[in-house]
Amino acid sequence: MNSSSSLKNLFEQSLNQLVLERIPNRLPGLREMVSYHFGWNDPTARFGKRLRPMLMLTTSQLFSDNAIAIMPAAVAMEVLHNYTLVHDDIEDQGQTRHGRDCLWRKYGLAQALNTGDFLSTLALDIFCDVAKTVSLEQFSLAYAAFREAALGVLRGQYMDIHFETEKFVSLDQYLEMIRLKTACLISASIQIGGILAGADDETKLLLQEIGEHAGLAFQIQDDYLGIWGNSASTGKSNLTDLTTRKKTYPVLLGLAECPPFRAAWEGNSEVTDEIASQMAVLLSEGGIHEKTGEAVLDHVRAIKDCQERLAHLTNSSSMEFWNLLESAFSPTYAFSSMPKTRI
């Protein structure tokens, strides 16, 4: 078993332990709902890469050989992320997550809201455990970054919901929204990993830059896959973003630069699967396919540049962090026909 797999297994154990030990046995219903959401009672559940906490832990490995010491902070980040997922499903009226009914569909709206609120406060409580293993200054800086990221996600979610009823949304407005809603937690995970491992101020700023580029690239790539992805690989239809008239990066770029697509979008208040397929073709013919992919590659190239700059600030030979980042984009469905830019 390689160190990355070992670290992830240890994280899964810590996540389960630190969450469940904070739910009294006299509240079996709350324990059941939290366990259901995380998939702990389902042997077939898929847990994914745990990208945010693993980025935090592997970032710390760039500067320290004791990533285990900051495990509570990594667990807190994953709990915070899952709180946002519970509320996202309610706000978006999502039906399923990871192939199962969403929490609100299984247990009702009121209890799902309460469970999400519980997870949000629980994340703050768990994060405080890391104060036992780092200096007061490190904890204060890391905790401030964690709280600011939590607020950023809520600001981004406000913008996302607000955009649903707005007739016009600019690409710059959209980028600011995903910077808050998506990039915020990814950037904070990387930044906090450096803070808690003792990185200096220059390095922390560089880590923040890496995280922001990674978060933006991750969301724009997801938007790409929402229209041109392989459904068998992504696990979701590549028509849904268009049939639900979701304002994603390629949609907004198409509205700004592709008149035939804009005419189809404005002329169809309800989009069938057939119309969605036609819209996807119009976007491709208008070059939006390539421009969206290039936008992701621009951020990936920026990460590569940051990696080279970071190499002058640390003597670490650890590659776990960079391998994890690369795994988020390669192999990537978006660039199967494009030149690979290795991180």
C-alpha positions in Angstrom: 0.0 0.0 0.0 1.5 3.4 -1.0 1.6 6.3 1.4 -1.2 8.1 -0.4 -3.5 5.1 0.1 -2.4 4.7 3.7 -3.1 8.4 4.4 -6.5 8.2 2.8 -7.5 5.1 4.8 -6.3 6.8 8.0 -8.4 9.9 7.0 -11.5 7.7 6.5 -11.1 6.2 9.9 -10.5 9.6 11.5 -13.6 11.1 9.8 -15.8 8.3 11.1 -14.4 8.5 14.6 -14.3 12.3 15.1 -17.8 12.7 13.8 -19.6 9.8 15.5 -18.0 10.4 18.9 -19.7 13.8 18.9 -23.2 12.3 18.5 -24.5 11.0 21.8 -25.8 7.4 21.8 -29.1 8.8 23.1 -29.7 10.4 19.7 -29.7 7.3 17.4 -31.8 9.1 14.7 -29.2 11.9 14.3 -26.4 9.3 14.1 -28.4 7.4 11.5 -28.9 10.4 9.3 -25.3 11.5 9.5 -24.1 7.9 8.8 -26.6 7.7 5.9 -25.3 10.9 4.3 -21.6 9.7 4.6 -22.5 6.2 3.4 -21.1 4.5 6.5 -23.9 2.0 6.8 -23.8 1.1 3.1 -21.0 -1.4 2.0 -21.5 -0.3 -1.6 -21.1 3.4 -0.9 -18.6 5.4 -2.9 -16.5 7.9 -1.0 -14.6 9.5 -3.8 -11.1 11.1 -3.6 -11.8 13.3 -0.6 -10.0 15.9 -2.6 -10.1 18.8 -0.1 -8.9 17.0 3.0 -6.3 15.0 1.0 -5.0 18.3 -0.5 -4.6 19.7 3.0 -2.8 16.6 4.3 -0.5 16.2 1.3 0.3 20.0 1.3 1.5 19.6 4.9 3.8 16.8 3.7 5.6 19.3 1.5 6.9 21.0 4.7 6.6 18.4 7.5 6.7 14.7 7.9 3.9 14.6 10.4 0.7 15.1 8.4 -1.2 13.0 11.0 -0.9 15.9 13.5 -3.3 18.0 11.4 -5.8 15.3 10.8 -8.7 17.0 12.8 -8.4 20.0 10.4 -8.7 17.8 7.4 -11.7 16.0 8.9 -13.3 19.4 9.7 -12.8 20.5 6.0 -14.6 17.4 4.8 -17.4 17.8 7.3 -17.8 21.5 6.2 -17.9 20.4 2.6 -20.6 17.8 3.3 -22.7 20.4 5.1 -22.7 22.4 1.9 -23.7 19.3 -0.1 -26.7 18.6 2.2 -27.9 22.2 1.8 -27.2 22.3 -1.9 -29.4 19.2 -2.5 -32.2 21.0 -0.6 -31.8 24.3 -2.4 -31.4 22.7 -5.9 -34.1 20.0 -5.2 -31.6 17.4 -6.1 -33.0 13.9 -5.9 -29.9 11.6 -5.6 -26.3 11.8 -4.5 -23.8 9.0 -5.1 -26.6 6.8 -6.5 -28.8 7.1 -3.4 -31.7 9.3 -2.3 -30.5 12.6 -1.0 -30.7 13.1 2.8 -33.8 15.3 2.5 -35.6 12.8 0.2 -34.8 10.0 2.7 -35.6 11.8 6.0 -37.6 14.9 5.1 -36.7 18.6 4.6 -36.7 19.7 8.3 -34.4 16.9 9.6 -32.1 17.3 6.6 -31.8 21.0 7.3 -31.1 20.4 10.9 -28.5 17.7 10.0 -26.8 20.1 7.7 -26.7 22.8 10.4 -25.3 20.2 12.8 -22.5 19.4 10.4 -21.6 23.1 9.9 -21.1 23.6 13.6 -19.5 20.3 14.1 -16.9 21.2 11.5 -15.8 24.2 13.7 -15.7 22.1 16.8 -13.6 19.4 15.2 -11.2 21.9 13.7 -10.4 23.2 17.3 -8.8 19.8 18.1 -5.8 20.7 16.0 -4.9 23.4 18.5 -3.4 20.7 20.6 -0.7 19.9 18.1 0.4 23.3 16.6 1.4 26.7 17.9 -1.2 29.3 18.9 -0.2 31.5 16.0 -0.5 28.7 13.5 -3.9 27.7 14.9 -5.2 31.2 14.8 -4.2 31.8 11.2 -5.5 28.4 10.1 -8.8 28.8 11.9 -9.3 32.3 10.4 -8.7 30.9 6.9 -11.2 28.0 7.7 -14.0 30.4 8.9 -13.4 32.8 5.9 -13.7 29.8 3.5 -17.0 28.8 5.1 -18.4 32.3 4.7 -17.1 32.4 1.1 -19.0 29.2 0.2 -22.2 30.7 1.5 -21.6 34.0 -0.4 -21.0 31.9 -3.6 -24.2 29.9 -3.0 -26.2 33.1 -2.7 -24.8 34.2 -6.0 -25.5 30.9 -7.7 -29.2 30.9 -6.5 -29.5 34.6 -7.5 -28.2 33.9 -11.0 -31.0 31.4 -11.6 -33.6 34.2 -12.0 -31.3 36.7 -13.6 -31.7 37.1 -17.4 -28.1 38.3 -17.9 -25.1 37.0 -16.1 -21.6 38.0 -17.2 -18.7 35.6 -17.4 -16.9 37.7 -14.9 -19.8 37.4 -12.5 -19.8 33.7 -13.0 -16.1 33.4 -12.3 -16.5 35.3 -9.1 -19.3 33.0 -8.0 -17.3 29.8 -8.6 -14.3 31.3 -7.0 -16.3 31.6 -3.9 -18.5 28.5 -4.1 -15.9 26.0 -5.4 -12.4 27.4 -5.3 -12.7 28.8 -1.8 -12.6 25.4 0.0 -10.0 24.0 -2.3 -7.8 27.0 -1.9 -8.3 27.0 1.9 -7.5 23.3 2.1 -4.1 23.9 0.5 -3.4 27.1 2.4 -4.3 25.6 5.8 -2.1 22.6 5.1 0.8 25.0 4.6 0.0 27.2 7.6 -0.3 24.2 10.0 3.0 22.8 8.7 4.9 26.0 9.3 5.2 27.4 5.8 6.5 31.0 5.6 4.4 34.0 4.4 5.7 33.9 0.8 5.0 30.2 0.5 1.5 30.6 2.0 0.6 33.2 -0.6 1.9 30.9 -3.4 -0.2 28.0 -2.0 -3.3 30.2 -2.0 -2.6 31.0 -5.6 -2.3 27.3 -6.5 -5.5 26.6 -4.7 -7.5 29.3 -6.5 -6.3 28.1 -9.9 -7.1 24.5 -9.0 -10.6 25.4 -7.8 -11.4 27.4 -10.9 -10.0 24.7 -13.2 -11.9 22.0 -11.4 -15.3 23.8 -11.8 -14.8 24.9 -15.4 -13.8 21.3 -16.2 -16.9 20.1 -14.5 -18.9 22.5 -16.7 -17.2 21.2 -19.7 -18.1 17.6 -18.8 -21.7 18.7 -18.2 -22.1 19.2 -21.9 -19.4 17.2 -23.6 -18.5 14.5 -21.1 -18.8 10.8 -21.5 -21.9 9.9 -19.4 -20.7 6.4 -18.7 -17.5 7.9 -17.1 -19.0 11.0 -15.4 -22.1 9.2 -14.1 -24.4 11.9 -15.2 -26.2 12.9 -18.4 -24.4 15.4 -20.6 -27.8 17.0 -21.5 -28.9 18.0 -18.0 -27.0 21.3 -17.8 -28.7 22.4 -21.0 -32.2 21.0 -20.3 -32.2 22.7 -16.9 -30.9 25.9 -18.5 -28.0 26.0 -16.0 -25.8 29.0 -16.5 -22.4 27.4 -16.7 -19.1 28.6 -18.2 -19.6 27.3 -21.7 -23.3 28.4 -21.7 -22.3 32.0 -20.7 -19.4 32.0 -23.2 -21.8 30.8 -25.9 -24.3 33.5 -25.1 -21.6 36.1 -25.4 -19.8 34.8 -28.5 -22.1 32.4 -30.4 -25.2 34.0 -32.0 -26.8 30.8 -33.2 -26.6 29.3 -29.7 -27.9 32.5 -28.2 -30.9 32.5 -30.6 -31.6 28.8 -29.6 -31.3 29.6 -25.9 -33.5 32.7 -26.0 -36.0 31.0 -28.3 -36.6 27.9 -26.1 -37.8 28.5 -22.6 -38.1 24.8 -22.2 -35.3 22.7 -23.5 -35.9 19.0 -24.5 -33.2 16.5 -24.8 -33.3 16.9 -28.6 -33.0 20.7 -28.4 -30.2 20.3 -25.9 -28.3 18.0 -28.3 -28.6 20.6 -31.0 -27.5 23.3 -28.6 -24.3 21.3 -27.8 -23.6 21.1 -31.5 -24.0 24.8 -31.9 -21.6 25.5 -29.1 -19.0 23.1 -30.6 -19.4 24.7 -34.0 -18.9 28.1 -32.4 -15.6 27.1 -30.9 -16.9 27.1 -27.3 -15.8 23.5 -26.9 -12.2 24.4 -27.5 -12.3 27.7 -25.6 -13.7 26.1 -22.5 -11.0 23.4 -22.5 -8.4 26.1 -23.0 -9.7 28.0 -20.0 -9.0 24.9 -17.9 -5.6 24.5 -19.4 -4.7 28.1 -18.6 -5.3 27.4 -14.9 -3.4 24.1 -15.1 -0.4 25.9 -16.7 -0.6 28.5 -13.9 -0.4 25.7 -11.4 2.6 24.3 -13.2 4.3 27.7 -13.0 3.5 27.9 -9.2 5.0 24.4 -8.8 8.3 25.6 -10.3 8.3 28.7 -8.1 7.5 26.7 -5.0 10.4 24.3 -5.8 12.8 27.2 -4.9 11.1 27.7 -1.5 11.1 24.1 -0.2 13.5 21.2 -0.4 10.7 18.6 -0.1 10.8 15.6 -2.4 7.2 14.6 -1.6 5.1 14.2 -4.8 1.8 13.2 -3.1 0.4 16.7 -3.3 1.2 17.2 -7.0 0.1 13.6 -7.9 -3.3 14.3 -6.2 -3.7 17.6 -8.0 -2.9 16.0 -11.4 -5.4 13.2 -10.7 -8.1 15.9 -10.6 -7.4 16.8 -14.2 -5.6 13.8 -15.8 -6.8 11.5 -17.2 -9.5 14.0 -17.9 -12.5 13.6 -20.2 -12.2 17.2 -21.2 -8.7 16.9 -22.8 -8.8 13.4 -24.4 -8.0 15.0 -27.7 -5.8 17.8 -26.5 -2.1 18.0 -25.7 -1.4 17.0 -22.1 0.1 19.6 -19.8 1.6 17.7 -16.9 1.4 19.3 -13.5 
